[in-house]
Amino acid sequence: MNGDMERFAARAEMQPIMRTFGGLALSSQGRAMVAQIREKWSQAAIAAIELEIGRSIAERGMDNTADLFDHAVQRAGGNEAKFMALFNIVMRYGTVVEKVQRRQVDPFAF
């Protein structure tokens, strides 16, 4: 995407400049090019923010799941039946994390 930005910026600099009584101004083509550049940068910034949010959700979900698993092992104290019941709760938490991740991609997902 960086190459596109440089190409757009170079094209915008080559656009004809209009002379007006008040001085120099970009032509309508130049202004449209500047608007395109701003839009591309905005889209890139939004995509970067969404990636950071997704990474943060994944990291927190993994950390919390690992903590819950460790807690279940400790809480069960070697009792396999008790561990299986607690492990079921840990697995349901994993499903909750998946739902949160899906909502981050599609806000209308369940």
N, C-alpha and C positions, 0 to 999 in steps of 0.2 A: 504494500500500500504506500510505502514511503516514496517509491519511484513515481507513482501516480501524482502524489502531492508536489513533487519537484517539477514534474512535467506541467501540471496545472499552473504552478507559480511562474514557471518560465513563460508559458503562453500568456499569462495575465500581464507580465512585464512588457511583452511585445505588442500588446493591443494599442491601437491608435489612441492618441491623446487629443482631445478637442481643445481648441483655443476658444475661450469665452472672454467677455469683457471683464470678468472678475478674475481671470487667470487661466490656469490649465485645469482640465477635469478629464476623468476617464470617460470613454465613450460608453454607450449602453452595453456594448459587447464586453468591454473591460469590466464594467460593474457586474454583469452577469457572471463573468469568470470568477471574480472575487467572491461572489455569493456561493458559487459552486465549491470553491476552495474551503470556505467557512463551513459549508454543509458537510463536506467530506471529513474535515477535522472534527466536527461535532459527532459524526457517526463513529469515527475511530475512538474518540474519548468515551463515548457511551459503551462501545464494545469492550474497551479495556476495563471499565468499571464493572460491567456485568461479569467479566471473567474473574475479577478480584472477588466479587460477591460469591460466585460459584465456588471458588477455591476456599474461601473462608467457611462457607457452609459445609463443604466436604471435610475440611480439617476438623472443624468443631464436631461434626457428626462422628468422624472416626475416633477422635479423642474421647468423646462422651461414651461411645459404644464400648471402647476398650476399658474405660473406667467402670462402666456397668458390668462388663463381663468379669473383671477382676473382683468387683464387689460381690457378684453372684458366687464366684468360687469361694471367696472368704466366708460369705454368709452361710453357704451350704455346709461348710465344715466337713467335707468328705462324704456327706450323705448324698448318694447319687439321685435319689428320687427328688429330694429338695432342690438339688442343682438343676435338674431337668425343668422343674416348675419355674425356677428363677431364670433359667436360660430362655424359656419361652417369652418372658417379659423383655429380656434383652433383644430378642428377635423382633418383637413388636416395636420396640424403639427404633430398630433399623428400618422398619417399614415407615415409621413417622419421618425419619430423615429422608428417605426416598421421596416421600410426598412433598416435603419442603423443597427438595432439589427440583422436582418436576414443576412446582409452582413458580420457581425462580425463572424457569425457561418459558412456561406457559401459565400466566396468572389465573387462567380459568380451569386448570387441571385439578383433579381430585386426588 
